[in-house]
Every structure is written in C-alpha cells, then in structure tokens.
C-alpha cells in the first residue's frame, strides 16, 4: 500500500513532509526506502555514480530528531535529494564526468547545495553526467551510460540524465541539477518528470566549478510534481552578494499576482526544424488544454531569428571549454575526442567571433522582451525528438529528416541566453509509452508565476500516477 514504510519511495516531497509532520513515518524510514529502491533498480539504470548511504542515514537521523522535537529546519527537512555530479558536495567526489576530475573531492558545498543542506534535505549522492555536462545524452568514460527508466535501451537525455532517471525511477523525490542549454528541461521531458530552469540569478551560485557556459548556466530542481518544484525553490532560491545577478533579480522581483487568463504564444516549431510527429501532436493537445482552461492562446512563429541564434550559440561552449582546458596540462590524453575537437574549435575562434555571438544573443533578448510585452508566456515542445539509444550522442533523424547534434535541442538554448525561466511539464506519452514534455517560458523573474501555470495544467492533466516499468 502506498505510503507504508516499504513504499515511501513513491511519495513526493510534499507527501513526505506531511507524513513527517503527522508522525506517520520518519525521515529514517523514507531514507531507508529510497536506499533500498536504489539497490533494487539502479544497477540497470546507472543514475547515481557516488552514493553516500551512511552520510544519508546520519542526516536522516538528525532530521528525525528535529521533527520529533518540533523543530524542523523547513518543510523539506528529511526529504531525500540527489545532486548532479557537476555541483560540489563537501566530502563527495565531483567528477564532472571527466577523468580530469576523477579524484576531485571538494571541501565545501556549492552555495545551492549548502542551502539544500541547511533546509535539512538528506543528500543521497551524485548523479551521472556527460563529460563537462556538454552533451544532450548521459555517458562518460568513468561511469558509462545512464539508461532511461521507461526503456532501458534508451537515453534519458542530458546533461541531467542521471538526475531525471533517479527521480523517474523512484530513487529520490528531488534532484538538484544545472541547465546551460536545456540540460534540465530536455531530460525531464524524456523521463516524464518536471524540470525547472530558473531565471538567471534566481538561484545564487558561488563556490562551484569553472563556468564553461558563463551565467547562461543556472542551478534548478527536478521532481515528479510542480508542488515539489515550488517547495525546492523556496529553499534554494535566495540572493547572495557573491552572485550579483541574484541581488539584481531580488531587487526587481515580480510581486504582482499572475494573470487569471494568460496570453500564451504557442510555437509548435522553430522555422523548418523537424519535430517528431508524436511530440507535435502531444504538445498541440497540451496547448488545447490551456485554451480550454480559459487562457488566450495564439499560435505563431518564434519571436526571434532562430537560425541566426542557433549558428552562434555553439561558440559559447567552444570558447568556454577551450578556456577551461588550456590551463590543464596533459588534458588531451584524458578527455574524450569530441571534447578535444570542441576545445580545439574554441581555441581557433577570433575575439570578433565571440563578440559577434554575444551581439546576436543580445538581439535575441531584445526580441524576447518585445514578445513579453504582448504575451505572458511561450509554449513550445521541450525537445524535438523522443529518447534514442543510450550510447548514441544524438538522434540522426527526426521526422525522417537528417539533423545535427542539436537537432533535438532546438527549443532549449534561447531560454538560457535570454535569462528567462522555463519549465518542462509532462504531457500525453507516445504510443509506445515514452514520455513527452512541453515547455513554458516566461519573462525573467516570473518563476513562481510560471510554476503556478504549470500546476494548473497538472491539475487538469495529472501524470503522477505514471511509473516506468522497472
């Protein structure tokens, strides 16, 4: 029976917190339940690459004492959490999926991790990533590929592939990850969970790894429900003077209530870039749900030059990786060949090319700002392709057409470049039962309102009853 101690791994963070408050079960029981679940299913999934069972049990015992004494730190006290393997957790290795960092053990938590710990969350361990978190699938030379819980032959995407696989597989109700070009939202759509890419600055960062993707990469949560996302954001989304973007955003945070009827621009495709027909049909149905809920839905093209943006966006990762690696002797022998090629491409870039890329990104931001004068939100597919074989870096065909490495990811990076919040929400699965997600995007700083819109959809079209056949 769901909710009994042997089945606590099925419960959301909100449900766990309510049970702790009632005294129905304890953080120790919940932690043991997810550790047992990990031992049962993760050998097949390969989501968690560094597990800290004794550390988790110690944190759970401390949380149990706080709940018994009526002094929990927050509503999330005692809720199990995984952390992506590019975020520092004190005394646990942070490999970044690379042999260059195989033995790196940080002495301190990165700021969002520290805030999760201060909220009382039980940190289980680290989740798998592609090397340098620069791929749209999850595989590396240290740990091998992560498999999608819905079909173990397939990938959950990337770079937060381990994170979403852990949540989808019942190994943790919450996951903390990063999104630098769709790395939370696309995997969330492939695994049937919710993933929020917050506004730039909404979750302050400090004390982490070098920033390959500058401040286009943000820290955000993944969970099975939007309510859990909101609860997690309340714990980690605070300003800090070490992150100027966070203090700027806090000073201009949107305090107006969200509109009762949102003006939503529905963008089913970007130019002539292909979209899997099952994804297109599912997202169109989701758009119809919003219209039925009373929102003003307009179908139209993307409000910026998507082709020009997609040409310049890879320059950011190429330059960032080159800047990271040129300081590290012997890196060529320890880095996978695609990233050697990426770094070499970055080292050949001229300064004028980087400035031109940033100028194109600035033009895109202007067009997005203009669009948010007319619309309250954009609605797009989260990804253009269904999950593909686990050890292939990208699907070579979408809707029968040949695509390149980011053909599946065309809907993602503009949200990072514009600093907007974006959330991926599950919608109707494919005929074979594979998850599909759609993306909602709002103006910078409107994260909470965006989550409210997503939650309205979840109430109309619930998905929490869906579980993979593990």
Secondary structure as UniProt FT lines:
FT   TURN            2..3
FT   HELIX           5..10
FT   HELIX           13..22
FT   HELIX           27..45
FT   STRAND          48..51
FT   HELIX           53..68
FT   TURN            69..70
FT   TURN            75..78
FT   STRAND          80..84
FT   TURN            85..86
FT   TURN            90..91
FT   STRAND          92..93
FT   TURN            96..97
FT   HELIX           99..101
FT   TURN            102..103
FT   HELIX           111..118
FT   TURN            119..120
FT   STRAND          122..127
FT   HELIX           131..133
FT   TURN            141..143
FT   TURN            149..150
FT   TURN            152..153
FT   HELIX           161..168
FT   TURN            169..170
FT   STRAND          174..179
FT   TURN            183..184
FT   HELIX           185..191
FT   STRAND          194..197
FT   TURN            200..202
FT   TURN            212..213
FT   HELIX           214..216
FT   STRAND          218..223
FT   HELIX           226..236
FT   TURN            241..242
FT   HELIX           244..251
FT   STRAND          263..266
FT   TURN            271..272
FT   HELIX           277..292
FT   TURN            293..294
FT   STRAND          296..299
FT   HELIX           306..325
FT   TURN            326..327
FT   TURN            329..330
FT   HELIX           331..333
FT   HELIX           337..348
FT   HELIX           351..374
FT   STRAND          377..381
FT   TURN            390..391
FT   STRAND          397..398
FT   TURN            399..400
FT   STRAND          401..402
FT   TURN            405..406
FT   HELIX           407..409
FT   TURN            410..412
FT   HELIX           413..418
FT   STRAND          421..426
FT   TURN            431..432
FT   STRAND          437..442
FT   TURN            444..445
FT   HELIX           447..460
FT   TURN            464..465
//
